[in-house]
Amino acid sequence: MYLHIGQDYILNEEDILGIFDMDNTSSSYRTRAFLRRAEQEGAVIPLSEDIPKSFILTDWPADTTLYLSPLASSTLARRAADPKKSL
């Protein structure tokens, strides 16, 4: 199945390692360090100019890619649970 993650981006659910809420996870020092390192390595793809509400960790197209989504993690989780709402 495929998951629409915001803007015009659709990912294969098999490639998704996790969907994370930006507010909850960015309070952790380790997560902030992980996000900073991913950005330095060019592995971050922002989907919008808006402040991201969630990030999606994938192993596609490279080893690790982070998509910063304007959609809430709860919205993405609902879309993943109900494929009819995904597209």
Beta strands, then each sheet from edge to edge (+ up, - down):
strand 1: 2-6
strand 2: 9-12
strand 3: 16-21
strand 4: 44-46
strand 5: 54-58
strand 6: 65-69
sheet 1: 1+ 2-
sheet 2: 3+ 5- 6+ 4+
end
